[in-house]
Amino acid sequence: MLTAAGIAYDRAGPPSDVPVVLLHAGIADRRMWDQQWAALTAERDAVRLDLRGFGGSTSRPHAALSPVEDVIGALDDLHITRCHLVGASFGAGVAVEVTLARPALVASLLLSAPGGSLIADATADLRAFVEVERTALADEDLAAAVEANLAWWVDGPHRDASDVEPGVRARVRDMQRLALEITARWGEIEERELDPPALDRLDEVTVPTMVLVGALDLDAIHDAASRVTAGIPDARPVVWPDVAHLPSMERADDFLDLLRDWLRGQLGAP
C-alpha cells in the first residue's frame, strides 16, 4: 500500500495502540524483514515502510528529501501516535532522528548496526567503500556498485563472500540494485538534514534503547554504536560475534527472539 505522499508500507497484526515500526537499512528495503514478518504479525501490530527511494517508494520528493518527514508523515497517515521503532543501519539513524523530532511518538528504540546520520568518522574501511562505489556510479556501472555494497556491507571487511549465506547476498543484491535504479532516475536532489544533528543530541533521547552490532561489521559502525550507547542514557549494548552489518538477515530467528524479548520488557508494551 501507499500513503498519500507515496511511501510504500505493509501493516498487519492485531490492532494495538503502540505498534512496532520497522525501518530498513540503506542497502535494502522493507523486504529485509520478510523472515520475521509472518511470525511478528501473528503476535503484534506491525508496520514496515520503504523509505523514499527504496522498494515501492519510487516517487521523487517535491522538495528536499527528508526521510524523517516521510516517516512521521506516514505514521500520521496511519493514525499512529506512539510506536516502538526498530531501525537497521541507515534506518537506525532515521529512527533516532524521528525520536528527536517528535519525542512523544516513540516508546522505545532497537537500533541494529546504527549507521546513516549516526556515523561520525570516515574510518579507513568506510573510505575505501565510498571510493569504490563512487567510481562505479561515475562509470554508470550499477552492477559494480551493487557488488561493492555486498562486499563491504553484507560480507564485511573480515570475511569473504563464501562465508555468507548465498540467499542473504541474493536478496540484498536485488534490493540494492532497485534502490540505485530508482535514485538514478531522480538525478541530483537536495537532502534536508536534522539541525542540530542527531549525534550532538543523543542525551535528549530518553526512551529505552538497545544497540545491536555485529562483531564483523565495519569500524565506522562499531564507532557509531559506541557513541550511541554512550550518548543515550542507559542504552543497552548487544554484540553478536558471528555477523556483519545485517544481524536481522543473517540470524533472522535470533533477531525475532531478541525483538520479542525487547518488546516484552518495555513497560506498557502490548
Long-range contacts (C-beta under 8 A, 24 or more apart in sequence): 2-56, 2-57, 3-73, 3-74, 3-77, 3-78, 4-77, 5-59, 5-70, 5-73, 5-74, 5-77, 6-52, 6-57, 6-58, 6-59, 7-49, 7-50, 7-51, 7-52, 7-57, 7-70, 7-71, 7-73, 7-74, 8-49, 8-50, 8-55, 8-56, 8-57, 9-47, 9-48, 9-49, 9-50, 9-74, 9-78, 10-37, 10-47, 10-48, 11-45, 11-46, 11-47, 11-78, 12-37, 12-41, 12-45, 12-46, 13-40, 13-41, 13-42, 13-43, 13-44, 13-45, 13-46, 14-43, 14-44, 14-45, 15-45, 16-44, 16-45, 16-270, 17-82, 17-270, 18-82, 18-83, 18-84, 18-107, 18-268, 18-269, 18-270, 19-44, 19-45, 19-46, 19-47, 19-80, 19-83, 19-84, 20-44, 20-45, 20-46, 20-47, 20-83, 20-84, 20-85, 20-86, 20-259, 20-263, 21-46, 21-47, 21-48, 21-49, 21-71, 21-75, 21-80, 21-83, 21-84, 21-85, 21-86, 22-46, 22-47, 22-48, 22-49, 22-86, 22-87, 22-91, 23-49, 23-51, 23-71, 23-85, 23-86, 23-87, 23-88, 23-91, 23-92, 23-94, 23-95, 24-48, 24-49, 24-50, 24-51, 24-54, 24-55, 24-88, 24-90, 24-91, 25-88, 25-89, 25-90, 25-91, 25-113, 25-115, 25-153, 25-245, 25-246, 26-89, 26-90, 26-91, 26-115, 26-116, 26-179, 27-89, 27-149, 27-153, 27-154, 27-172, 27-175, 27-176, 27-179, 27-245, 28-54, 28-88, 28-171, 28-172, 28-175, 28-176, 28-246, 28-249, 29-54, 29-55, 29-56, 29-175, 29-178, 29-179, 30-54, 30-55, 30-56, 31-55, 31-171, 31-175, 32-88, 32-171, 32-172, 32-175, 32-246, 32-248, 32-249, 33-248, 34-171, 35-248, 35-249, 35-252, 35-253, 35-256, 36-248, 36-252, 36-255, 36-256, 36-259, 39-256, 40-256, 40-259, 43-260, 44-263, 44-270, 45-270, 47-75, 47-78, 47-80, 47-83, 49-74, 51-90, 51-91, 51-94, 53-179, 53-182, 53-183, 53-186, 54-175, 54-178, 54-179, 54-182, 55-175, 55-178, 55-179, 58-182, 60-185, 60-186, 60-189, 61-189, 63-190, 63-192, 64-189, 64-190, 64-191, 64-192, 65-189, 65-190, 65-191, 65-192, 66-191, 66-192, 67-94, 67-97, 68-94, 68-97, 68-98, 68-101, 68-194, 69-192, 71-98, 72-98, 72-101, 72-102, 72-105, 75-105, 80-105, 81-105, 82-106, 82-107, 83-107, 84-108, 84-109, 84-110, 84-263, 84-266, 84-269, 85-109, 85-110, 86-110, 86-112, 86-259, 87-111, 87-112, 87-114, 88-112, 88-113, 88-246, 88-248, 89-113, 89-114, 89-115, 89-116, 89-153, 89-221, 89-245, 89-246, 90-115, 90-116, 91-116, 92-116, 92-118, 93-117, 93-118, 93-119, 93-198, 96-198, 96-202, 96-205, 96-228, 97-194, 97-198, 99-205, 99-207, 100-194, 100-198, 100-201, 100-204, 100-205, 101-194, 103-204, 103-206, 103-207, 106-207, 107-207, 107-208, 107-266, 107-268, 107-269, 108-207, 108-208, 108-209, 108-262, 108-263, 108-266, 108-269, 109-205, 109-207, 109-208, 109-209, 109-210, 109-232, 110-209, 110-210, 110-212, 110-258, 110-259, 110-262, 111-209, 111-210, 111-211, 111-212, 111-225, 111-228, 112-212, 112-213, 112-247, 112-248, 112-255, 113-212, 113-213, 113-214, 113-217, 113-221, 113-225, 113-245, 113-246, 113-247, 114-211, 114-213, 114-221, 114-224, 114-225, 114-228, 115-220, 115-221, 115-224, 115-245, 117-193, 117-194, 117-197, 117-198, 117-199, 118-198, 118-199, 118-224, 118-227, 118-228, 119-220, 119-221, 119-223, 119-224, 120-199, 120-223, 120-224, 120-227, 121-220, 121-223, 122-220, 123-218, 123-219, 123-220, 123-223, 124-219, 125-152, 125-157, 125-218, 125-219, 125-220, 126-218, 126-219, 126-220, 128-152, 129-153, 129-218, 137-180, 142-177, 142-180, 142-181, 142-184, 143-177, 145-180, 146-173, 146-176, 146-177, 146-180, 149-176, 150-176, 152-218, 153-218, 153-244, 153-245, 153-246, 154-244, 154-245, 154-246, 155-244, 156-214, 156-216, 156-217, 156-218, 156-244, 156-245, 157-216, 157-218, 157-219, 158-216, 158-244, 159-216, 159-244, 164-244, 164-250, 165-250, 168-246, 168-249, 168-250, 171-249, 172-246, 172-249, 199-227, 199-231, 202-227, 202-228, 202-231, 202-232, 203-231, 203-232, 203-233, 205-231, 205-232, 205-233, 206-233, 208-234, 208-236, 208-265, 208-266, 209-234, 209-235, 209-236, 210-235, 210-236, 210-237, 210-238, 210-262, 211-235, 211-236, 211-237, 211-238, 212-238, 212-239, 212-240, 212-247, 212-258, 213-237, 213-238, 213-239, 213-240, 213-247, 214-239, 214-240, 214-241, 214-242, 214-243, 214-244, 214-245, 214-246, 214-247, 214-250, 215-239, 215-240, 215-241, 215-242, 215-243, 216-242, 216-243, 216-244, 217-243, 217-244, 217-245, 218-245, 221-245
